[in-house]
Amino acid sequence: MSEACIILTTTNSEATTRAVVDRLLADRLAACLQVLPIRSFYVWKGETEEDGEQLLLIKARRADFAAIEAAIRAVHDYETPEVLCLDVAAGSAGYLSWLMEITQRGTGATT
């Protein structure tokens, strides 16, 4: 298994999406974020809800999960934001190497 992971979170506004993206990239906690439009159906406080949201796929280091969760919570407007971590079992060596290089905080590494 690699040291990489994909973290999922959702937002319901462009402002929150940009805040999450900007924070994680500036802090070098993510190498890449992808944003996809989705429709979510869920139960919240006893009521069935349906919302248009944006799903963020965050490519990061597994060891940074706690810092990523804290960063998301700091800028997110949801009471209980989704923050799920999926470990990457395998991936292309070049991509995983790039991910590890980009997320070395404080090094100024670039590709």
N, C-alpha and C positions, 0 to 999 in steps of 0.2 A: 504494500500500500504506500502511496506517496504521502508527502507532507502537505499536499494541497487539499483544498476543500472548495465547495460551492455553497455559499450562504444565500438563502432565499429570504426576501422580505417584500412586503407590498406597501404601496402608498395610494392615496386617492387624490393627490394634487401634484401638479408639476413643480410647485415650490418645494414640497417635501422631498420629491424625487431628486431635484437639483441639490438640496441641502445634504441628503445622504451621499449622493455621488461626489459632490465637491469635498465633503469632509473625509470620506474614505480615501479618495485619491490624494488629497493634500497631506493626509497623515501617513500615506504609503501603506495603508492597511489592505488595499485591494490593487491588483494588477489590472483588472478589467471589470467593468460592470456592463451588463446588457439589460435593457428595459423593454418589456413587452406589454402591450395592452391586453388585459384580461377582464372577464366578468367573474365575480366571486359570489358564491351563495353560501351562507353560513347562519348559525344561530348565535345571537348576541343578546344577552340579558333576557332570555326567554322568547325572543322574537326572531322569526326567520327574516333574514336580510338579503338583499341583492345589490351589489355595487359594481360600478366600473372602477377598476383599479389598474395600477401598473405593477408588474412583477419584476423585481430586480434580481438578477443572477449575478452574484458577487464572487469573483475568482480570487481566492486568498490563501493564506497559510492557515492550517488547522490550529497552530499554536496561537494565532491572533484572534481566535473566536471571541474571547471575553472582551477584548478591546473593541472589536467590531460591534458586538452587541451593545456595549456602552455608548459608542459613537452614534449608532442608530437611535437608541433611546434618547440621547441628548438632543437630537434634531427632529425626531418624529412627533407627529401630532396625535397619533393613536394612543388610547389608554393602555392597550396591550398589543403592541406591534408583533407581527409574526417575525421571528428570527430563528430560522432553522439551518442547521449545518449538515451538509451531506459530504462525507469523506469521498475523495477521489481514489478509486481502487487502482487505476492506471491511466496513463495519458502519454501523449507523444513527448519524447525526451526533450526536444527543443522547446516546446511550449511550456512544459513544467520548469525547465531551467530559466526561461524568461520570467515566468511568474515569481520564482524564488528571487531572482535578481531585482525585479521591480519593487518587491515588497520588503527589501532590506532597508528598514527605516534608518535615516540619518546618514546614508552613504552617498546620496546623490547619484546613484547608479542609473544609467539610461541605456536604451538600446536604439 
